[in-house]
Amino acid sequence: MRVVWINSNDTIAPPQYTVTFACYEPPEEFDAQKSKAIVGEAELLRFLYVINIDADDLKTGSRVLYERGYVEFANIVLSDERLVNFDLR
């Protein structure tokens, strides 16, 4: 899963993020992956909590996100049903 801070250069506006999941199925079985737009740090942290990002990974990931403008979390597995619920499929 990749989180990108899309307006990291704007110090006034609330932070805006996109979240994208990589699909592990063979390429012929899926279309382009959708991204989820999230506005605000609190909303991003809530989303990451809901999908069960480990607290240590979240701490490290937050630091990387603010340093680089993006972060990737490996091995985040969501069922097709949860991807649909989050409007990611």
PDB file of N, CA, C and O in Angstrom:
ATOM      1  N   MET A   1       0.842  -1.158   0.000  1.00  0.00           N
ATOM      2  CA  MET A   1       0.000   0.000   0.000  1.00  0.00           C
ATOM      3  C   MET A   1       0.894   1.228   0.000  1.00  0.00           C
ATOM      4  O   MET A   1       1.885   1.294   0.727  1.00  0.00           O
ATOM      5  N   ARG A   2       0.531   2.191  -0.818  1.00  0.00           N
ATOM      6  CA  ARG A   2       1.316   3.429  -0.905  1.00  0.00           C
ATOM      7  C   ARG A   2       0.436   4.611  -0.486  1.00  0.00           C
ATOM      8  O   ARG A   2      -0.711   4.734  -0.914  1.00  0.00           O
ATOM      9  N   VAL A   3       0.998   5.468   0.354  1.00  0.00           N
ATOM     10  CA  VAL A   3       0.354   6.719   0.746  1.00  0.00           C
ATOM     11  C   VAL A   3       1.211   7.845   0.194  1.00  0.00           C
ATOM     12  O   VAL A   3       2.418   7.889   0.429  1.00  0.00           O
ATOM     13  N   VAL A   4       0.584   8.758  -0.542  1.00  0.00           N
ATOM     14  CA  VAL A   4       1.288   9.908  -1.098  1.00  0.00           C
ATOM     15  C   VAL A   4       0.658  11.176  -0.535  1.00  0.00           C
ATOM     16  O   VAL A   4      -0.561  11.343  -0.570  1.00  0.00           O
ATOM     17  N   TRP A   5       1.491  12.057  -0.022  1.00  0.00           N
ATOM     18  CA  TRP A   5       1.050  13.359   0.492  1.00  0.00           C
ATOM     19  C   TRP A   5       1.082  14.309  -0.698  1.00  0.00           C
ATOM     20  O   TRP A   5       2.139  14.832  -1.050  1.00  0.00           O
ATOM     21  N   ILE A   6      -0.074  14.535  -1.316  1.00  0.00           N
ATOM     22  CA  ILE A   6      -0.103  15.210  -2.606  1.00  0.00           C
ATOM     23  C   ILE A   6       0.073  16.722  -2.528  1.00  0.00           C
ATOM     24  O   ILE A   6       0.410  17.340  -3.537  1.00  0.00           O
ATOM     25  N   ASN A   7      -0.139  17.329  -1.393  1.00  0.00           N
ATOM     26  CA  ASN A   7       0.066  18.775  -1.286  1.00  0.00           C
ATOM     27  C   ASN A   7       1.108  19.107  -0.207  1.00  0.00           C
ATOM     28  O   ASN A   7       0.932  20.046   0.569  1.00  0.00           O
ATOM     29  N   SER A   8       2.164  18.345  -0.172  1.00  0.00           N
ATOM     30  CA  SER A   8       3.178  18.509   0.886  1.00  0.00           C
ATOM     31  C   SER A   8       3.876  19.860   0.837  1.00  0.00           C
ATOM     32  O   SER A   8       4.463  20.282   1.833  1.00  0.00           O
ATOM     33  N   ASN A   9       3.827  20.545  -0.296  1.00  0.00           N
ATOM     34  CA  ASN A   9       4.468  21.858  -0.402  1.00  0.00           C
ATOM     35  C   ASN A   9       3.589  22.998   0.090  1.00  0.00           C
ATOM     36  O   ASN A   9       4.058  24.128   0.226  1.00  0.00           O
ATOM     37  N   ASP A  10       2.324  22.715   0.356  1.00  0.00           N
ATOM     38  CA  ASP A  10       1.378  23.735   0.799  1.00  0.00           C
ATOM     39  C   ASP A  10       1.326  23.736   2.325  1.00  0.00           C
ATOM     40  O   ASP A  10       0.796  22.804   2.930  1.00  0.00           O
ATOM     41  N   THR A  11       1.871  24.770   2.941  1.00  0.00           N
ATOM     42  CA  THR A  11       1.938  24.816   4.405  1.00  0.00           C
ATOM     43  C   THR A  11       0.659  25.354   5.036  1.00  0.00           C
ATOM     44  O   THR A  11       0.525  25.335   6.259  1.00  0.00           O
ATOM     45  N   ILE A  12      -0.291  25.838   4.218  1.00  0.00           N
ATOM     46  CA  ILE A  12      -1.520  26.426   4.756  1.00  0.00           C
ATOM     47  C   ILE A  12      -2.695  25.451   4.705  1.00  0.00           C
ATOM     48  O   ILE A  12      -3.434  25.316   5.680  1.00  0.00           O
ATOM     49  N   ALA A  13      -2.866  24.777   3.577  1.00  0.00           N
ATOM     50  CA  ALA A  13      -4.017  23.885   3.383  1.00  0.00           C
ATOM     51  C   ALA A  13      -3.884  22.624   4.231  1.00  0.00           C
ATOM     52  O   ALA A  13      -2.775  22.205   4.563  1.00  0.00           O
ATOM     53  N   PRO A  14      -5.025  22.022   4.578  1.00  0.00           N
ATOM     54  CA  PRO A  14      -4.968  20.728   5.268  1.00  0.00           C
ATOM     55  C   PRO A  14      -4.256  19.712   4.378  1.00  0.00           C
ATOM     56  O   PRO A  14      -4.388  19.765   3.155  1.00  0.00           O
ATOM     57  N   PRO A  15      -3.506  18.792   4.973  1.00  0.00           N
ATOM     58  CA  PRO A  15      -2.816  17.795   4.155  1.00  0.00           C
ATOM     59  C   PRO A  15      -3.811  16.916   3.399  1.00  0.00           C
ATOM     60  O   PRO A  15      -4.855  16.532   3.926  1.00  0.00           O
ATOM     61  N   GLN A  16      -3.456  16.607   2.147  1.00  0.00           N
ATOM     62  CA  GLN A  16      -4.268  15.737   1.311  1.00  0.00           C
ATOM     63  C   GLN A  16      -3.409  14.558   0.883  1.00  0.00           C
ATOM     64  O   GLN A  16      -2.252  14.719   0.494  1.00  0.00           O
ATOM     65  N   TYR A  17      -3.994  13.376   0.962  1.00  0.00           N
ATOM     66  CA  TYR A  17      -3.272  12.146   0.678  1.00  0.00           C
ATOM     67  C   TYR A  17      -4.034  11.311  -0.344  1.00  0.00           C
ATOM     68  O   TYR A  17      -5.249  11.441  -0.493  1.00  0.00           O
ATOM     69  N   THR A  18      -3.302  10.456  -1.040  1.00  0.00           N
ATOM     70  CA  THR A  18      -3.925   9.392  -1.822  1.00  0.00           C
ATOM     71  C   THR A  18      -3.364   8.073  -1.314  1.00  0.00           C
ATOM     72  O   THR A  18      -2.175   7.955  -1.016  1.00  0.00           O
ATOM     73  N   VAL A  19      -4.238   7.094  -1.222  1.00  0.00           N
ATOM     74  CA  VAL A  19      -3.864   5.754  -0.781  1.00  0.00           C
ATOM     75  C   VAL A  19      -4.173   4.800  -1.926  1.00  0.00           C
ATOM     76  O   VAL A  19      -5.282   4.797  -2.459  1.00  0.00           O
ATOM     77  N   THR A  20      -3.176   3.984  -2.304  1.00  0.00           N
ATOM     78  CA  THR A  20      -3.349   3.024  -3.388  1.00  0.00           C
ATOM     79  C   THR A  20      -2.845   1.656  -2.943  1.00  0.00           C
ATOM     80  O   THR A  20      -1.773   1.545  -2.348  1.00  0.00           O
ATOM     81  N   PHE A  21      -3.618   0.624  -3.233  1.00  0.00           N
ATOM     82  CA  PHE A  21      -3.218  -0.740  -2.925  1.00  0.00           C
ATOM     83  C   PHE A  21      -2.734  -1.419  -4.196  1.00  0.00           C
ATOM     84  O   PHE A  21      -3.322  -1.237  -5.262  1.00  0.00           O
ATOM     85  N   ALA A  22      -1.686  -2.187  -4.092  1.00  0.00           N
ATOM     86  CA  ALA A  22      -1.217  -3.016  -5.206  1.00  0.00           C
ATOM     87  C   ALA A  22      -2.011  -4.312  -5.181  1.00  0.00           C
ATOM     88  O   ALA A  22      -2.317  -4.851  -4.117  1.00  0.00           O
ATOM     89  N   CYS A  23      -2.332  -4.791  -6.340  1.00  0.00           N
ATOM     90  CA  CYS A  23      -3.065  -6.043  -6.458  1.00  0.00           C
ATOM     91  C   CYS A  23      -2.077  -7.172  -6.722  1.00  0.00           C
ATOM     92  O   CYS A  23      -1.191  -7.038  -7.566  1.00  0.00           O
ATOM     93  N   TYR A  24      -2.222  -8.273  -6.012  1.00  0.00           N
ATOM     94  CA  TYR A  24      -1.305  -9.401  -6.166  1.00  0.00           C
ATOM     95  C   TYR A  24      -1.822 -10.474  -7.110  1.00  0.00           C
ATOM     96  O   TYR A  24      -1.194 -11.523  -7.254  1.00  0.00           O
ATOM     97  N   GLU A  25      -2.966 -10.226  -7.758  1.00  0.00           N
ATOM     98  CA  GLU A  25      -3.509 -11.187  -8.699  1.00  0.00           C
ATOM     99  C   GLU A  25      -2.775 -11.060 -10.029  1.00  0.00           C
ATOM    100  O   GLU A  25      -2.111 -10.053 -10.274  1.00  0.00           O
ATOM    101  N   PRO A  26      -2.887 -12.059 -10.881  1.00  0.00           N
ATOM    102  CA  PRO A  26      -2.281 -11.919 -12.219  1.00  0.00           C
ATOM    103  C   PRO A  26      -2.866 -10.707 -12.938  1.00  0.00           C
ATOM    104  O   PRO A  26      -4.062 -10.443 -12.808  1.00  0.00           O
ATOM    105  N   PRO A  27      -2.053  -9.959 -13.695  1.00  0.00           N
ATOM    106  CA  PRO A  27      -2.503  -8.721 -14.336  1.00  0.00           C
ATOM    107  C   PRO A  27      -3.745  -8.861 -15.198  1.00  0.00           C
ATOM    108  O   PRO A  27      -4.523  -7.912 -15.299  1.00  0.00           O
ATOM    109  N   GLU A  28      -3.956  -9.999 -15.818  1.00  0.00           N
ATOM    110  CA  GLU A  28      -5.126 -10.133 -16.689  1.00  0.00           C
ATOM    111  C   GLU A  28      -6.432 -10.192 -15.897  1.00  0.00           C
ATOM    112  O   GLU A  28      -7.511 -10.135 -16.487  1.00  0.00           O
ATOM    113  N   GLU A  29      -6.351 -10.306 -14.573  1.00  0.00           N
ATOM    114  CA  GLU A  29      -7.561 -10.436 -13.766  1.00  0.00           C
ATOM    115  C   GLU A  29      -7.991  -9.155 -13.073  1.00  0.00           C
ATOM    116  O   GLU A  29      -8.954  -9.174 -12.306  1.00  0.00           O
ATOM    117  N   PHE A  30      -7.307  -8.038 -13.316  1.00  0.00           N
ATOM    118  CA  PHE A  30      -7.735  -6.798 -12.673  1.00  0.00           C
ATOM    119  C   PHE A  30      -7.475  -5.592 -13.565  1.00  0.00           C
ATOM    120  O   PHE A  30      -6.611  -5.611 -14.442  1.00  0.00           O
ATOM    121  N   ASP A  31      -8.251  -4.542 -13.311  1.00  0.00           N
ATOM    122  CA  ASP A  31      -8.082  -3.276 -14.025  1.00  0.00           C
ATOM    123  C   ASP A  31      -7.146  -2.385 -13.217  1.00  0.00           C
ATOM    124  O   ASP A  31      -6.591  -2.802 -12.200  1.00  0.00           O
ATOM    125  N   ALA A  32      -6.981  -1.158 -13.685  1.00  0.00           N
ATOM    126  CA  ALA A  32      -6.157  -0.187 -12.956  1.00  0.00           C
ATOM    127  C   ALA A  32      -6.709  -0.030 -11.538  1.00  0.00           C
ATOM    128  O   ALA A  32      -7.921  -0.019 -11.322  1.00  0.00           O
ATOM    129  N   GLN A  33      -5.809   0.089 -10.601  1.00  0.00           N
ATOM    130  CA  GLN A  33      -6.217   0.216  -9.202  1.00  0.00           C
ATOM    131  C   GLN A  33      -6.704   1.624  -8.910  1.00  0.00           C
ATOM    132  O   GLN A  33      -6.132   2.603  -9.391  1.00  0.00           O
ATOM    133  N   LYS A  34      -7.759   1.720  -8.120  1.00  0.00           N
ATOM    134  CA  LYS A  34      -8.282   3.005  -7.694  1.00  0.00           C
ATOM    135  C   LYS A  34      -7.441   3.539  -6.543  1.00  0.00           C
ATOM    136  O   LYS A  34      -6.791   2.787  -5.818  1.00  0.00           O
ATOM    137  N   SER A  35      -7.474   4.846  -6.400  1.00  0.00           N
ATOM    138  CA  SER A  35      -6.852   5.481  -5.245  1.00  0.00           C
ATOM    139  C   SER A  35      -7.948   6.056  -4.368  1.00  0.00           C
ATOM    140  O   SER A  35      -9.021   6.426  -4.844  1.00  0.00           O
ATOM    141  N   LYS A  36      -7.659   6.121  -3.088  1.00  0.00           N
ATOM    142  CA  LYS A  36      -8.586   6.723  -2.132  1.00  0.00           C
ATOM    143  C   LYS A  36      -8.029   8.071  -1.720  1.00  0.00           C
ATOM    144  O   LYS A  36      -6.872   8.169  -1.311  1.00  0.00           O
ATOM    145  N   ALA A  37      -8.838   9.105  -1.823  1.00  0.00           N
ATOM    146  CA  ALA A  37      -8.429  10.439  -1.382  1.00  0.00           C
ATOM    147  C   ALA A  37      -8.778  10.600   0.095  1.00  0.00           C
ATOM    148  O   ALA A  37      -9.876  10.251   0.528  1.00  0.00           O
ATOM    149  N   ILE A  38      -7.840  11.125   0.848  1.00  0.00           N
ATOM    150  CA  ILE A  38      -8.050  11.370   2.277  1.00  0.00           C
ATOM    151  C   ILE A  38      -7.558  12.775   2.581  1.00  0.00           C
ATOM    152  O   ILE A  38      -6.464  13.162   2.170  1.00  0.00           O
ATOM    153  N   VAL A  39      -8.377  13.540   3.306  1.00  0.00           N
ATOM    154  CA  VAL A  39      -8.011  14.898   3.684  1.00  0.00           C
ATOM    155  C   VAL A  39      -7.828  14.958   5.194  1.00  0.00           C
ATOM    156  O   VAL A  39      -8.711  14.569   5.958  1.00  0.00           O
ATOM    157  N   GLY A  40      -6.668  15.451   5.609  1.00  0.00           N
ATOM    158  CA  GLY A  40      -6.385  15.650   7.031  1.00  0.00           C
ATOM    159  C   GLY A  40      -5.607  14.502   7.644  1.00  0.00           C
ATOM    160  O   GLY A  40      -5.843  13.330   7.350  1.00  0.00           O
ATOM    161  N   GLU A  41      -4.673  14.875   8.503  1.00  0.00           N
ATOM    162  CA  GLU A  41      -3.835  13.869   9.156  1.00  0.00           C
ATOM    163  C   GLU A  41      -4.641  12.944  10.051  1.00  0.00           C
ATOM    164  O   GLU A  41      -4.391  11.739  10.086  1.00  0.00           O
ATOM    165  N   ALA A  42      -5.612  13.501  10.781  1.00  0.00           N
ATOM    166  CA  ALA A  42      -6.434  12.675  11.677  1.00  0.00           C
ATOM    167  C   ALA A  42      -7.208  11.621  10.892  1.00  0.00           C
ATOM    168  O   ALA A  42      -7.329  10.477  11.328  1.00  0.00           O
ATOM    169  N   GLU A  43      -7.734  12.017   9.727  1.00  0.00           N
ATOM    170  CA  GLU A  43      -8.494  11.070   8.896  1.00  0.00           C
ATOM    171  C   GLU A  43      -7.578   9.983   8.340  1.00  0.00           C
ATOM    172  O   GLU A  43      -7.973   8.819   8.268  1.00  0.00           O
ATOM    173  N   LEU A  44      -6.359  10.354   7.947  1.00  0.00           N
ATOM    174  CA  LEU A  44      -5.399   9.360   7.474  1.00  0.00           C
ATOM    175  C   LEU A  44      -5.070   8.366   8.580  1.00  0.00           C
ATOM    176  O   LEU A  44      -5.080   7.156   8.354  1.00  0.00           O
ATOM    177  N   LEU A  45      -4.781   8.871   9.772  1.00  0.00           N
ATOM    178  CA  LEU A  45      -4.450   7.982  10.889  1.00  0.00           C
ATOM    179  C   LEU A  45      -5.620   7.073  11.234  1.00  0.00           C
ATOM    180  O   LEU A  45      -5.415   5.907  11.571  1.00  0.00           O
ATOM    181  N   ARG A  46      -6.859   7.593  11.154  1.00  0.00           N
ATOM    182  CA  ARG A  46      -8.043   6.769  11.417  1.00  0.00           C
ATOM    183  C   ARG A  46      -8.133   5.646  10.390  1.00  0.00           C
ATOM    184  O   ARG A  46      -8.379   4.494  10.747  1.00  0.00           O
ATOM    185  N   PHE A  47      -7.935   5.976   9.121  1.00  0.00           N
ATOM    186  CA  PHE A  47      -7.994   4.973   8.065  1.00  0.00           C
ATOM    187  C   PHE A  47      -6.930   3.894   8.281  1.00  0.00           C
ATOM    188  O   PHE A  47      -7.226   2.702   8.187  1.00  0.00           O
ATOM    189  N   LEU A  48      -5.704   4.305   8.568  1.00  0.00           N
ATOM    190  CA  LEU A  48      -4.620   3.337   8.779  1.00  0.00           C
ATOM    191  C   LEU A  48      -4.904   2.449   9.988  1.00  0.00           C
ATOM    192  O   LEU A  48      -4.561   1.267   9.985  1.00  0.00           O
ATOM    193  N   TYR A  49      -5.523   3.008  11.011  1.00  0.00           N
ATOM    194  CA  TYR A  49      -5.909   2.222  12.185  1.00  0.00           C
ATOM    195  C   TYR A  49      -6.977   1.190  11.805  1.00  0.00           C
ATOM    196  O   TYR A  49      -6.906   0.033  12.220  1.00  0.00           O
ATOM    197  N   VAL A  50      -7.962   1.618  11.018  1.00  0.00           N
ATOM    198  CA  VAL A  50      -9.068   0.733  10.616  1.00  0.00           C
ATOM    199  C   VAL A  50      -8.557  -0.459   9.813  1.00  0.00           C
ATOM    200  O   VAL A  50      -9.097  -1.559   9.931  1.00  0.00           O
ATOM    201  N   ILE A  51      -7.529  -0.254   9.002  1.00  0.00           N
ATOM    202  CA  ILE A  51      -7.016  -1.378   8.209  1.00  0.00           C
ATOM    203  C   ILE A  51      -5.897  -2.132   8.934  1.00  0.00           C
ATOM    204  O   ILE A  51      -5.210  -2.961   8.338  1.00  0.00           O
ATOM    205  N   ASN A  52      -5.724  -1.836  10.218  1.00  0.00           N
ATOM    206  CA  ASN A  52      -4.826  -2.589  11.107  1.00  0.00           C
ATOM    207  C   ASN A  52      -3.339  -2.411  10.831  1.00  0.00           C
ATOM    208  O   ASN A  52      -2.578  -3.378  10.875  1.00  0.00           O
ATOM    209  N   ILE A  53      -2.921  -1.182  10.547  1.00  0.00           N
ATOM    210  CA  ILE A  53      -1.490  -0.912  10.463  1.00  0.00           C
ATOM    211  C   ILE A  53      -0.923  -0.989  11.871  1.00  0.00           C
ATOM    212  O   ILE A  53      -1.438  -0.346  12.786  1.00  0.00           O
ATOM    213  N   ASP A  54       0.117  -1.757  12.047  1.00  0.00           N
ATOM    214  CA  ASP A  54       0.786  -1.937  13.333  1.00  0.00           C
ATOM    215  C   ASP A  54       1.269  -0.575  13.860  1.00  0.00           C
ATOM    216  O   ASP A  54       1.709   0.271  13.082  1.00  0.00           O
ATOM    217  N   ALA A  55       1.188  -0.368  15.180  1.00  0.00           N
ATOM    218  CA  ALA A  55       1.573   0.908  15.794  1.00  0.00           C
ATOM    219  C   ALA A  55       3.021   1.286  15.482  1.00  0.00           C
ATOM    220  O   ALA A  55       3.306   2.452  15.209  1.00  0.00           O
ATOM    221  N   ASP A  56       3.935   0.323  15.518  1.00  0.00           N
ATOM    222  CA  ASP A  56       5.339   0.609  15.208  1.00  0.00           C
ATOM    223  C   ASP A  56       5.503   0.992  13.733  1.00  0.00           C
ATOM    224  O   ASP A  56       6.245   1.919  13.408  1.00  0.00           O
ATOM    225  N   ASP A  57       4.813   0.281  12.849  1.00  0.00           N
ATOM    226  CA  ASP A  57       4.861   0.611  11.425  1.00  0.00           C
ATOM    227  C   ASP A  57       4.270   1.991  11.174  1.00  0.00           C
ATOM    228  O   ASP A  57       4.766   2.743  10.335  1.00  0.00           O
ATOM    229  N   LEU A  58       3.212   2.319  11.901  1.00  0.00           N
ATOM    230  CA  LEU A  58       2.575   3.620  11.757  1.00  0.00           C
ATOM    231  C   LEU A  58       3.517   4.741  12.188  1.00  0.00           C
ATOM    232  O   LEU A  58       3.600   5.774  11.523  1.00  0.00           O
ATOM    233  N   LYS A  59       4.211   4.544  13.276  1.00  0.00           N
ATOM    234  CA  LYS A  59       5.156   5.555  13.766  1.00  0.00           C
ATOM    235  C   LYS A  59       6.285   5.775  12.754  1.00  0.00           C
ATOM    236  O   LYS A  59       6.599   6.911  12.398  1.00  0.00           O
ATOM    237  N   THR A  60       6.878   4.692  12.304  1.00  0.00           N
ATOM    238  CA  THR A  60       7.955   4.784  11.309  1.00  0.00           C
ATOM    239  C   THR A  60       7.422   5.342   9.992  1.00  0.00           C
ATOM    240  O   THR A  60       8.046   6.207   9.378  1.00  0.00           O
ATOM    241  N   GLY A  61       6.277   4.845   9.569  1.00  0.00           N
ATOM    242  CA  GLY A  61       5.684   5.289   8.314  1.00  0.00           C
ATOM    243  C   GLY A  61       5.343   6.767   8.322  1.00  0.00           C
ATOM    244  O   GLY A  61       5.532   7.446   7.313  1.00  0.00           O
ATOM    245  N   SER A  62       4.846   7.278   9.433  1.00  0.00           N
ATOM    246  CA  SER A  62       4.527   8.701   9.538  1.00  0.00           C
ATOM    247  C   SER A  62       5.772   9.548   9.360  1.00  0.00           C
ATOM    248  O   SER A  62       5.739  10.573   8.678  1.00  0.00           O
ATOM    249  N   ARG A  63       6.859   9.129   9.967  1.00  0.00           N
ATOM    250  CA  ARG A  63       8.120   9.861   9.836  1.00  0.00           C
ATOM    251  C   ARG A  63       8.589   9.873   8.374  1.00  0.00           C
ATOM    252  O   ARG A  63       8.985  10.913   7.848  1.00  0.00           O
ATOM    253  N   VAL A  64       8.537   8.709   7.732  1.00  0.00           N
ATOM    254  CA  VAL A  64       8.951   8.607   6.331  1.00  0.00           C
ATOM    255  C   VAL A  64       8.037   9.460   5.444  1.00  0.00           C
ATOM    256  O   VAL A  64       8.519  10.136   4.535  1.00  0.00           O
ATOM    257  N   LEU A  65       6.742   9.435   5.695  1.00  0.00           N
ATOM    258  CA  LEU A  65       5.787  10.208   4.909  1.00  0.00           C
ATOM    259  C   LEU A  65       6.127  11.693   4.948  1.00  0.00           C
ATOM    260  O   LEU A  65       6.113  12.361   3.914  1.00  0.00           O
ATOM    261  N   TYR A  66       6.431  12.211   6.132  1.00  0.00           N
ATOM    262  CA  TYR A  66       6.722  13.637   6.260  1.00  0.00           C
ATOM    263  C   TYR A  66       8.115  13.994   5.754  1.00  0.00           C
ATOM    264  O   TYR A  66       8.360  15.151   5.411  1.00  0.00           O
ATOM    265  N   GLU A  67       9.020  13.047   5.701  1.00  0.00           N
ATOM    266  CA  GLU A  67      10.355  13.304   5.151  1.00  0.00           C
ATOM    267  C   GLU A  67      10.361  13.239   3.626  1.00  0.00           C
ATOM    268  O   GLU A  67      10.973  14.084   2.972  1.00  0.00           O
ATOM    269  N   ARG A  68       9.680  12.236   3.051  1.00  0.00           N
ATOM    270  CA  ARG A  68       9.758  11.973   1.608  1.00  0.00           C
ATOM    271  C   ARG A  68       8.532  12.414   0.816  1.00  0.00           C
ATOM    272  O   ARG A  68       8.609  12.623  -0.395  1.00  0.00           O
ATOM    273  N   GLY A  69       7.413  12.552   1.497  1.00  0.00           N
ATOM    274  CA  GLY A  69       6.174  12.874   0.795  1.00  0.00           C
ATOM    275  C   GLY A  69       5.380  11.642   0.393  1.00  0.00           C
ATOM    276  O   GLY A  69       4.290  11.762  -0.166  1.00  0.00           O
ATOM    277  N   TYR A  70       5.913  10.465   0.669  1.00  0.00           N
ATOM    278  CA  TYR A  70       5.191   9.216   0.407  1.00  0.00           C
ATOM    279  C   TYR A  70       5.752   8.134   1.333  1.00  0.00           C
ATOM    280  O   TYR A  70       6.853   8.261   1.867  1.00  0.00           O
ATOM    281  N   VAL A  71       4.980   7.089   1.505  1.00  0.00           N
ATOM    282  CA  VAL A  71       5.424   5.934   2.279  1.00  0.00           C
ATOM    283  C   VAL A  71       4.718   4.703   1.729  1.00  0.00           C
ATOM    284  O   VAL A  71       3.599   4.782   1.222  1.00  0.00           O
ATOM    285  N   GLU A  72       5.389   3.573   1.837  1.00  0.00           N
ATOM    286  CA  GLU A  72       4.795   2.305   1.428  1.00  0.00           C
ATOM    287  C   GLU A  72       4.775   1.360   2.614  1.00  0.00           C
ATOM    288  O   GLU A  72       5.756   1.235   3.347  1.00  0.00           O
ATOM    289  N   PHE A  73       3.648   0.703   2.789  1.00  0.00           N
ATOM    290  CA  PHE A  73       3.480  -0.318   3.808  1.00  0.00           C
ATOM    291  C   PHE A  73       3.358  -1.656   3.090  1.00  0.00           C
ATOM    292  O   PHE A  73       2.476  -1.838   2.251  1.00  0.00           O
ATOM    293  N   ALA A  74       4.242  -2.587   3.419  1.00  0.00           N
ATOM    294  CA  ALA A  74       4.243  -3.899   2.757  1.00  0.00           C
ATOM    295  C   ALA A  74       3.273  -4.858   3.437  1.00  0.00           C
ATOM    296  O   ALA A  74       2.959  -4.729   4.621  1.00  0.00           O
ATOM    297  N   ASN A  75       2.814  -5.812   2.655  1.00  0.00           N
ATOM    298  CA  ASN A  75       2.018  -6.938   3.149  1.00  0.00           C
ATOM    299  C   ASN A  75       0.718  -6.533   3.834  1.00  0.00           C
ATOM    300  O   ASN A  75       0.311  -7.151   4.818  1.00  0.00           O
ATOM    301  N   ILE A  76       0.076  -5.508   3.320  1.00  0.00           N
ATOM    302  CA  ILE A  76      -1.246  -5.125   3.808  1.00  0.00           C
ATOM    303  C   ILE A  76      -2.254  -5.858   2.924  1.00  0.00           C
ATOM    304  O   ILE A  76      -2.349  -5.596   1.725  1.00  0.00           O
ATOM    305  N   VAL A  77      -2.991  -6.763   3.520  1.00  0.00           N
ATOM    306  CA  VAL A  77      -3.916  -7.586   2.750  1.00  0.00           C
ATOM    307  C   VAL A  77      -5.338  -7.251   3.176  1.00  0.00           C
ATOM    308  O   VAL A  77      -5.693  -7.332   4.352  1.00  0.00           O
ATOM    309  N   LEU A  78      -6.140  -6.874   2.188  1.00  0.00           N
ATOM    310  CA  LEU A  78      -7.551  -6.610   2.428  1.00  0.00           C
ATOM    311  C   LEU A  78      -8.363  -7.502   1.500  1.00  0.00           C
ATOM    312  O   LEU A  78      -8.001  -7.712   0.342  1.00  0.00           O
ATOM    313  N   SER A  79      -9.447  -8.016   2.018  1.00  0.00           N
ATOM    314  CA  SER A  79     -10.328  -8.844   1.189  1.00  0.00           C
ATOM    315  C   SER A  79     -10.956  -7.982   0.099  1.00  0.00           C
ATOM    316  O   SER A  79     -10.975  -6.754   0.193  1.00  0.00           O
ATOM    317  N   ASP A  80     -11.467  -8.639  -0.932  1.00  0.00           N
ATOM    318  CA  ASP A  80     -12.171  -7.904  -1.986  1.00  0.00           C
ATOM    319  C   ASP A  80     -13.325  -7.101  -1.404  1.00  0.00           C
ATOM    320  O   ASP A  80     -13.587  -5.978  -1.834  1.00  0.00           O
ATOM    321  N   GLU A  81     -14.008  -7.676  -0.434  1.00  0.00           N
ATOM    322  CA  GLU A  81     -15.133  -6.985   0.202  1.00  0.00           C
ATOM    323  C   GLU A  81     -14.678  -5.688   0.877  1.00  0.00           C
ATOM    324  O   GLU A  81     -15.326  -4.651   0.734  1.00  0.00           O
ATOM    325  N   ARG A  82     -13.571  -5.749   1.606  1.00  0.00           N
ATOM    326  CA  ARG A  82     -13.069  -4.531   2.274  1.00  0.00           C
ATOM    327  C   ARG A  82     -12.565  -3.511   1.262  1.00  0.00           C
ATOM    328  O   ARG A  82     -12.734  -2.309   1.466  1.00  0.00           O
ATOM    329  N   LEU A  83     -11.949  -3.968   0.174  1.00  0.00           N
ATOM    330  CA  LEU A  83     -11.522  -3.034  -0.873  1.00  0.00           C
ATOM    331  C   LEU A  83     -12.727  -2.302  -1.450  1.00  0.00           C
ATOM    332  O   LEU A  83     -12.667  -1.098  -1.696  1.00  0.00           O
ATOM    333  N   VAL A  84     -13.816  -3.024  -1.666  1.00  0.00           N
ATOM    334  CA  VAL A  84     -15.039  -2.396  -2.169  1.00  0.00           C
ATOM    335  C   VAL A  84     -15.584  -1.421  -1.126  1.00  0.00           C
ATOM    336  O   VAL A  84     -15.986  -0.312  -1.477  1.00  0.00           O
ATOM    337  N   ASN A  85     -15.604  -1.814   0.149  1.00  0.00           N
ATOM    338  CA  ASN A  85     -16.118  -0.935   1.202  1.00  0.00           C
ATOM    339  C   ASN A  85     -15.333   0.373   1.277  1.00  0.00           C
ATOM    340  O   ASN A  85     -15.904   1.419   1.586  1.00  0.00           O
ATOM    341  N   PHE A  86     -14.039   0.325   1.000  1.00  0.00           N
ATOM    342  CA  PHE A  86     -13.204   1.521   1.020  1.00  0.00           C
ATOM    343  C   PHE A  86     -13.155   2.209  -0.339  1.00  0.00           C
ATOM    344  O   PHE A  86     -12.389   3.152  -0.535  1.00  0.00           O
ATOM    345  N   ASP A  87     -13.976   1.736  -1.277  1.00  0.00           N
ATOM    346  CA  ASP A  87     -14.024   2.269  -2.641  1.00  0.00           C
ATOM    347  C   ASP A  87     -12.659   2.217  -3.320  1.00  0.00           C
ATOM    348  O   ASP A  87     -12.242   3.159  -3.994  1.00  0.00           O
ATOM    349  N   LEU A  88     -11.981   1.099  -3.126  1.00  0.00           N
ATOM    350  CA  LEU A  88     -10.680   0.895  -3.741  1.00  0.00           C
ATOM    351  C   LEU A  88     -10.699  -0.192  -4.813  1.00  0.00           C
ATOM    352  O   LEU A  88      -9.650  -0.574  -5.333  1.00  0.00           O
ATOM    353  N   ARG A  89     -11.865  -0.678  -5.134  1.00  0.00           N
ATOM    354  CA  ARG A  89     -11.973  -1.695  -6.186  1.00  0.00           C
ATOM    355  C   ARG A  89     -13.235  -1.501  -6.983  1.00  0.00           C
ATOM    356  O   ARG A  89     -13.501  -2.262  -7.914  1.00  0.00           O
TER     357      ARG A  89
END
